[in-house]
Amino acid sequence: MQAITVRDRTAEPELTKLPHPHAAENDVVVRVHAAAFTPGELTWPATWTDRAGRDRAPSVPGHELSGVVTELGYGTTGLTIGQRVFGLADWTRDGTLAEYVAVEARNLAPLPADIDHVTAAALPISGLTAWQALFDHGRLESGRTVLVHGAAGSVGSLAVQLARSAGARVLGTGRPSDRETVLGLGAAAFFELDQLTEVDVVLDVLGGEVLDRSAALVRAGGTLVTIAEPPRIRPADGRAVFFVVEPDRARLTDLAQRVRDGRLEVRVGAVRPLAEVPAEFAHRTRGKTVIRVTEEE
């Protein structure tokens, strides 16, 4: 099969041929129709080691996928051969920028027939991250106010919509050119960082100075949630949480239903073929970049 591989942290990704994967216990093999990646994942330790800490280079990057199940491992339940699925590949195994990938079945959810593979591939990391940040870690409730940094981005845009649908008041930050987009997604207001006042929850996706300054924006009893890096400065009378997104089949199913109902808009940026992935790692676009691996039959 064709796949994108990287040999080490300094090497360029390249299109190569690899053996077809096989399903271990509780795995499935998925024929990948669309996949997505995070530009910074080549710096993640898990990209280069397995669960036991052993080197596994060359590595196949990418962790989001949408496709069709082609093989079931021993003990696998809940999925069938020929079923359309989407979800997250394991952090410490070869990823989704390949024609086929072996994935733990519990990391995948059924994909309804009326959601296309490109949209589905853009949803898992961003959608689960937004949900877990707001509700699992931020404890956001109706009537509270949440500030979303990078509110027009792949995570931020979904967080704005999910928070708004939960009855929260949403404030967004971003580039000036993002104002109308963020307001159109349901934010009550769009601000420059210097204009902000205290809120109940801050969702940070940027890190650095923005994260440092956000601690002062959390009112008593509130929460600063970040996916960028462990916070150096904590709220004076609140919580600070850094987390890595976790797979969740039930939540993926819920997010897919929201997309079907028109309650959740997934912002897809560029759509590229597998052969163009090496260039895409160095070229950032607005919205989530999705790789079309194989066409649906």
C-alpha positions as CSV (number, residue, x, y, z in Angstrom):
1,M,0.0,0.0,0.0
2,Q,1.0,3.6,-0.4
3,A,1.7,5.6,2.8
4,I,3.4,8.7,4.0
5,T,6.4,8.0,6.2
6,V,8.9,10.1,8.2
7,R,12.4,8.6,9.2
8,D,13.3,11.1,11.9
9,R,12.4,14.6,13.2
10,T,14.6,16.4,10.7
11,A,13.6,14.4,7.6
12,E,10.9,15.4,5.1
13,P,7.8,13.2,4.9
14,E,7.8,11.1,1.8
15,L,5.4,8.9,-0.2
16,T,6.5,5.2,0.1
17,K,5.2,1.7,-0.1
18,L,4.5,-0.3,3.1
19,P,3.1,-3.8,3.8
20,H,-0.6,-4.1,4.3
21,P,-1.4,-3.9,8.0
22,H,-3.3,-6.7,9.8
23,A,-5.7,-6.5,12.7
24,A,-4.5,-7.5,16.1
25,E,-6.8,-8.4,19.0
26,N,-9.7,-5.9,19.3
27,D,-8.4,-4.1,16.1
28,V,-10.0,-3.4,12.8
29,V,-8.3,-2.6,9.5
30,V,-9.8,0.4,7.7
31,R,-9.4,1.3,4.1
32,V,-8.8,5.0,4.5
33,H,-10.9,7.3,2.3
34,A,-9.9,10.6,4.0
35,A,-7.4,11.5,6.7
36,A,-6.2,14.5,8.6
37,F,-3.0,15.4,10.5
38,T,-1.8,18.0,13.0
39,P,1.2,20.0,11.6
40,G,3.1,19.8,15.0
41,E,2.8,16.0,15.4
42,L,6.3,15.3,14.1
43,T,7.5,16.9,17.4
44,W,5.4,14.6,19.6
45,P,7.3,11.8,21.4
46,A,4.6,9.3,20.6
47,T,5.2,9.8,16.8
48,W,8.6,8.1,17.3
49,T,8.0,5.4,20.0
50,D,5.6,2.6,20.7
51,R,3.7,2.1,24.0
52,A,6.7,0.5,25.5
53,G,9.0,3.4,24.6
54,R,10.8,1.6,21.8
55,D,11.8,3.4,18.6
56,R,9.3,2.7,15.8
57,A,10.7,4.9,13.0
58,P,10.0,5.2,10.1
59,S,6.6,6.3,11.3
60,V,3.3,7.0,9.4
61,P,1.8,10.3,10.7
62,G,-1.8,11.3,10.9
63,H,-4.4,10.3,13.5
64,E,-7.8,11.2,12.1
65,L,-9.6,9.1,9.5
66,S,-12.8,8.2,7.7
67,G,-13.1,5.0,5.7
68,V,-14.5,1.5,5.5
69,V,-13.7,-1.5,7.7
70,T,-12.0,-4.3,5.7
71,E,-10.8,-6.7,8.4
72,L,-11.7,-7.6,12.0
73,G,-9.3,-8.7,14.7
74,Y,-10.0,-11.4,17.2
75,G,-12.4,-10.2,19.9
76,T,-13.5,-7.2,18.0
77,T,-17.1,-6.2,18.6
78,G,-19.4,-3.3,17.6
79,L,-18.2,-3.0,14.0
80,T,-18.6,-5.1,10.9
81,I,-16.7,-5.5,7.6
82,G,-17.9,-3.0,5.0
83,Q,-19.1,-0.5,7.6
84,R,-18.3,3.2,7.2
85,V,-16.4,4.5,10.2
86,F,-14.5,7.5,11.4
87,G,-12.4,8.3,14.4
88,L,-8.9,8.4,15.9
89,A,-5.9,6.2,15.3
90,D,-3.6,5.4,18.3
91,W,-0.9,8.0,19.1
92,T,1.8,5.3,19.4
93,R,1.1,3.3,16.2
94,D,1.4,4.0,12.5
95,G,-1.2,6.6,11.6
96,T,-3.8,7.4,8.9
97,L,-1.8,8.9,6.0
98,A,-1.9,5.6,4.3
99,E,-4.3,3.5,2.2
100,Y,-5.0,1.2,5.1
101,V,-4.5,1.5,8.8
102,A,-5.0,-0.8,11.8
103,V,-7.0,0.9,14.6
104,E,-8.4,-0.2,18.0
105,A,-12.1,-0.7,17.3
106,R,-13.1,1.3,20.4
107,N,-11.5,4.4,18.9
108,L,-14.0,4.4,15.9
109,A,-17.6,5.3,15.5
110,P,-20.1,4.4,12.8
111,L,-20.3,7.0,10.0
112,P,-23.8,7.8,8.7
113,A,-24.2,7.5,5.0
114,D,-25.1,11.2,4.6
115,I,-21.8,12.5,6.0
116,D,-19.0,12.5,3.4
117,H,-15.6,11.2,4.3
118,V,-13.8,14.5,4.0
119,T,-16.1,16.1,6.6
120,A,-15.8,13.1,8.9
121,A,-12.0,13.1,8.8
122,A,-11.9,16.7,9.9
123,L,-14.1,16.1,12.9
124,P,-12.5,13.7,15.4
125,I,-9.6,15.6,17.0
126,S,-11.2,19.0,16.8
127,G,-14.6,17.9,17.9
128,L,-13.5,15.8,20.8
129,T,-11.0,18.4,21.9
130,A,-13.6,21.1,21.9
131,W,-16.1,19.0,23.8
132,Q,-13.7,17.7,26.4
133,A,-12.2,21.1,26.9
134,L,-15.5,22.8,27.5
135,F,-17.5,20.3,29.4
136,D,-15.3,17.5,30.8
137,H,-12.5,19.8,32.0
138,G,-14.0,23.3,31.9
139,R,-17.3,22.2,33.5
140,L,-19.1,24.8,31.3
141,E,-22.8,25.2,32.1
142,S,-25.7,27.1,30.6
143,G,-25.6,30.8,31.6
144,R,-21.8,30.9,32.0
145,T,-19.4,32.8,29.9
146,V,-16.6,31.1,27.9
147,L,-13.7,32.8,26.1
148,V,-12.4,30.8,23.1
149,H,-9.0,31.8,21.7
150,G,-8.5,31.1,18.0
151,A,-12.2,30.9,17.6
152,A,-12.1,30.6,13.8
153,G,-9.7,27.6,13.9
154,S,-10.6,24.0,13.6
155,V,-11.0,23.5,17.4
156,G,-12.2,27.0,18.2
157,S,-14.9,27.1,15.6
158,L,-16.4,23.9,16.9
159,A,-16.0,25.0,20.5
160,V,-18.0,28.2,19.8
161,Q,-20.9,26.2,18.3
162,L,-20.9,23.6,21.1
163,A,-20.8,26.2,23.9
164,R,-23.5,28.3,22.3
165,S,-25.8,25.2,21.9
166,A,-25.3,24.5,25.6
167,G,-26.6,27.9,26.5
168,A,-23.3,29.6,27.3
169,R,-22.3,33.1,26.3
170,V,-19.4,32.8,24.0
171,L,-16.6,35.4,23.4
172,G,-14.0,34.8,20.7
173,T,-10.6,36.1,19.8
174,G,-8.6,35.7,16.7
175,R,-7.3,37.7,13.7
176,P,-9.3,40.8,12.8
177,S,-10.3,39.1,9.5
178,D,-11.9,36.3,11.5
179,R,-14.5,38.6,13.2
180,E,-17.5,37.9,10.9
181,T,-16.8,34.2,10.8
182,V,-16.7,33.9,14.6
183,L,-19.8,36.0,15.1
184,G,-21.5,33.9,12.4
185,L,-20.8,30.8,14.3
186,G,-22.7,32.1,17.3
187,A,-20.3,34.1,19.4
188,A,-21.8,37.0,21.3
189,A,-18.7,39.2,20.7
190,F,-15.3,39.2,19.2
191,F,-12.4,40.9,21.0
192,E,-8.7,41.8,20.9
193,L,-6.9,40.3,23.9
194,D,-6.4,43.6,25.6
195,Q,-10.2,44.3,25.6
196,L,-11.2,41.3,27.6
197,T,-12.7,41.0,31.1
198,E,-13.2,38.1,33.4
199,V,-15.0,34.9,32.3
200,D,-15.9,31.6,33.7
201,V,-13.9,29.4,31.3
202,V,-11.0,30.2,29.0
203,L,-10.2,27.7,26.2
204,D,-6.7,28.2,24.9
205,V,-5.2,26.6,21.8
206,L,-2.3,28.9,21.3
207,G,0.0,28.7,24.4
208,G,2.8,31.1,25.0
209,E,2.0,34.7,25.9
210,V,-1.7,34.3,25.2
211,L,-1.9,31.4,27.7
212,D,0.1,33.3,30.3
213,R,-2.2,36.4,30.0
214,S,-5.3,34.3,30.1
215,A,-4.9,33.2,33.7
216,A,-5.9,36.7,34.8
217,L,-9.1,36.5,32.8
218,V,-10.5,33.6,34.9
219,R,-12.9,34.7,37.6
220,A,-13.1,33.0,41.0
221,G,-14.1,29.4,40.7
222,G,-13.5,29.4,36.9
223,T,-11.2,27.3,34.8
224,L,-8.4,27.9,32.3
225,V,-8.2,25.0,29.8
226,T,-5.4,24.6,27.3
227,I,-4.3,22.0,24.8
228,A,-1.1,23.9,23.9
229,E,1.3,23.3,26.8
230,P,1.2,23.1,30.6
231,P,0.3,26.5,32.0
232,R,3.1,28.5,33.7
233,I,0.7,30.9,35.3
234,R,-2.5,29.7,37.1
235,P,-5.7,31.7,37.9
236,A,-5.5,33.3,41.3
237,D,-8.7,31.6,42.5
238,G,-9.5,29.0,39.9
239,R,-8.3,25.9,38.1
240,A,-5.8,25.4,35.2
241,V,-6.0,22.2,33.1
242,F,-3.7,21.0,30.3
243,F,-5.0,17.9,28.6
244,V,-4.5,15.6,25.5
245,V,-7.7,14.6,23.7
246,E,-9.0,11.0,24.3
247,P,-11.0,8.8,22.0
248,D,-14.7,8.5,22.8
249,R,-17.0,6.5,20.5
250,A,-20.2,7.7,22.1
251,R,-19.2,11.4,21.8
252,L,-18.1,10.9,18.2
253,T,-21.6,9.5,17.5
254,D,-23.2,12.5,19.1
255,L,-21.0,14.9,17.1
256,A,-21.9,13.2,13.9
257,Q,-25.6,13.5,14.7
258,R,-25.1,17.2,15.3
259,V,-23.5,17.5,11.9
260,R,-26.4,15.6,10.3
261,D,-28.9,17.9,12.0
262,G,-27.2,21.1,10.9
263,R,-26.3,22.0,14.5
264,L,-22.6,21.8,13.9
265,E,-20.6,23.1,11.0
266,V,-17.2,21.5,10.3
267,R,-14.8,24.0,8.7
268,V,-12.6,22.1,6.1
269,G,-9.7,24.0,4.6
270,A,-7.6,22.5,1.8
271,V,-8.4,19.0,0.4
272,R,-5.3,17.4,-1.1
273,P,-4.3,13.9,-2.5
274,L,-2.0,11.7,-0.6
275,A,0.9,12.5,-2.9
276,E,0.8,16.2,-1.8
277,V,1.1,15.5,1.9
278,P,4.9,16.2,2.1
279,A,4.3,19.8,0.9
280,E,1.3,20.2,3.2
281,F,3.3,19.6,6.3
282,A,5.2,22.8,5.6
283,H,2.2,24.8,4.3
284,R,-0.4,25.9,6.8
285,T,-3.9,26.7,5.5
286,R,-7.0,28.2,7.2
287,G,-9.2,25.4,8.5
288,K,-8.4,21.7,8.8
289,T,-6.4,20.3,5.9
290,V,-7.9,16.9,4.8
291,I,-6.1,14.3,2.7
292,R,-8.3,12.4,0.2
293,V,-6.6,9.0,0.2
294,T,-9.0,6.8,-1.8
295,E,-12.3,7.6,-3.5
296,E,-15.5,6.0,-2.2
297,E,-16.8,3.2,-4.4
